[in-house]
C-alpha cells in the first residue's frame, strides 16, 4: 500500500503524538474526577521524559526499564509533594502545583551536566513504536474504566461533589486524593517517556506553563464526564493546528476562536454523555414517529 507508506512517512510523528496527548489528557482527567485542579502534569511529563532519557542514554538500560522508571519517578515525586499540597483546594492547589512545575523547569535548566540545560538532550534513542503508544493508551483506558466503576471511582465522585460529606460517610479523602494524584503523575510520566523516545530531542521549555494549560484544555474541551472526552480533546488540539496550517500567521487566532466558540456553546465539553443520550433518544423518537 504505497499511499499508506507515503502517509506514514510524513505523518507518523503526528499520529503517535495523538496517543501521547490523549494520555496526558487522561492524566489530568483523573485528578479532575476527584475534584482537584492540579496543574503539575506537564512537570510530571518532563520528569518522566528526562529520567527515562538519562536511563537509556547514560546507563544503557533497555527501553522497557526506561518506561518503568519514567512512570515511577514522577509517581514518587507526586507522593512527596502531595503530602503538603493536597491539603489545598481550588485555585490555591492550582497555584501550588504550577509553582512546582516552575521549580522543575528551573532545576532542569541549571542541571546542565545531566539535562543539557537550555539546550536540552539530543540523541535520545528512537525506541517508541506505534504499537507502544497504542498499547499504552488501551491499557490506561482499561485501567481508568475499571477504576471509575469500582468503589474507588465512586469515592472519587463523592469527593468531587462534596468533600466534607464524603468524609462524613467514612471515605478517606486524603488517601483517595493521593491515589488520583500519584496515578495521574505516573500516566503523565508514561506519556513523557513515549514522547522523549519518539522525538529524539527534549528541552525544558516543552514542559512549562504553556504545556500545562494545553493539557488542561484538552480535558475540558473534550469533556470530563466520560473517558472518551479527554481522548477526543487531545486529538482535536493536536490535529487542529495542522488543519489550520493554511492560515499561516493567523493560525493561532483561528485556533483560539474555535476553542472559545466550543467553550461558549458546549460548556460541558464536546463529548457530554447526557447530551449524546438525548440525541439518540430524539433520533429514535423521530424514527418511531415516521414509522407511525
Residue pairs with C-beta under 8 A, 6 or more apart in sequence:
8 15
12 130
13 198
13 199
14 238
14 239
14 242
15 130
16 128
16 130
16 133
16 194
16 198
17 195
17 198
17 238
18 234
18 235
18 238
18 239
19 133
19 134
19 136
19 137
19 194
20 133
20 191
20 194
20 195
20 198
21 191
21 218
21 234
21 235
21 237
21 238
22 137
22 230
22 231
22 234
22 235
23 136
23 137
23 140
23 187
23 188
23 190
23 191
23 194
23 234
24 41
24 45
24 187
24 188
24 191
24 215
24 218
24 234
25 215
25 218
25 219
25 222
25 230
25 231
25 233
25 234
26 140
26 141
26 144
26 187
26 219
26 227
26 230
26 231
27 41
27 44
27 184
27 185
27 187
27 188
27 191
27 215
28 38
28 41
28 184
28 188
28 215
28 216
28 218
28 219
28 230
29 144
29 219
29 224
29 227
29 229
29 230
30 144
30 180
30 183
30 184
30 187
31 37
31 38
31 41
31 180
31 181
31 184
32 219
32 224
33 148
33 153
33 156
33 157
33 160
33 180
33 224
34 156
34 159
34 160
34 176
34 177
34 180
35 89
35 156
35 159
35 160
35 161
35 163
36 86
36 89
36 93
36 177
36 180
36 181
37 90
37 91
37 93
37 94
38 85
38 93
38 94
38 97
38 181
38 184
39 94
39 97
39 98
39 101
39 212
39 213
39 216
40 78
40 81
40 97
40 98
40 100
40 101
40 185
40 212
41 184
41 185
41 188
41 212
41 215
42 101
42 188
42 207
42 208
42 209
42 211
42 212
42 215
43 74
43 97
43 100
43 101
43 104
43 105
43 207
43 212
44 74
44 77
44 78
44 184
44 185
44 188
44 189
44 192
45 74
45 188
45 189
45 191
45 192
45 195
45 207
45 211
46 104
46 105
46 108
46 192
46 202
46 204
46 206
46 207
47 73
47 74
47 77
47 104
47 189
47 192
48 70
48 71
48 73
48 74
48 188
48 189
48 190
48 191
48 192
48 193
48 196
49 70
49 189
49 192
49 193
49 195
49 196
49 202
49 206
49 207
50 108
50 114
50 115
50 121
50 192
50 196
50 202
51 69
51 70
51 73
51 74
51 189
52 66
52 67
52 69
52 70
52 189
52 192
52 193
52 196
52 197
53 66
53 121
53 124
53 196
53 197
53 202
54 114
54 121
55 61
55 65
55 66
55 69
55 70
56 62
56 63
56 66
56 124
56 125
56 127
56 197
57 121
57 123
57 124
57 125
61 69
63 125
63 127
63 197
66 127
66 193
66 197
67 190
67 193
67 194
70 189
70 190
70 192
70 193
70 196
71 186
71 187
71 189
71 190
71 193
72 186
72 189
73 189
74 185
74 186
74 188
74 189
74 192
75 182
75 183
75 185
75 186
75 189
77 185
78 181
78 182
78 184
78 185
78 186
79 178
79 182
81 100
82 177
82 178
82 181
82 182
83 178
85 93
85 96
85 97
85 100
86 93
86 174
86 177
86 178
86 181
88 96
89 163
98 209
98 212
101 207
101 208
101 209
101 212
102 208
102 209
104 207
105 204
105 205
105 207
105 208
108 115
108 117
108 204
108 207
109 115
109 117
109 118
109 204
110 117
111 117
115 121
115 204
116 122
116 203
117 204
118 203
118 204
119 203
120 201
120 202
120 203
120 204
121 196
121 201
121 202
121 203
122 200
122 201
123 200
124 196
124 197
124 199
124 200
124 201
124 202
125 197
126 197
126 198
126 200
127 197
128 194
128 195
128 197
128 198
132 194
133 194
133 198
136 190
136 194
137 231
140 187
140 190
141 227
141 231
144 227
145 227
147 153
148 156
148 227
152 176
152 179
155 166
155 171
155 176
156 176
156 180
158 165
158 166
158 169
158 171
159 166
159 171
159 173
159 176
159 177
163 173
166 173
167 173
188 215
192 207
195 202
196 202
214 237
217 233
217 237
217 259
218 230
218 233
218 234
218 236
218 237
219 229
219 230
219 233
220 233
220 263
220 269
221 233
221 236
221 237
221 259
221 262
221 263
221 269
221 270
222 228
222 229
222 230
222 231
222 232
222 233
222 234
222 236
222 269
222 270
222 271
223 229
223 230
223 232
223 233
223 268
223 269
223 270
223 271
223 272
224 230
224 269
225 268
225 269
225 271
225 272
225 273
225 274
226 271
226 273
228 271
229 269
229 270
229 271
229 272
232 270
232 271
233 269
233 270
236 270
240 255
240 258
241 251
241 252
241 255
244 251
244 254
244 255
245 251
247 253
247 254
262 270
266 272
268 274
268 275
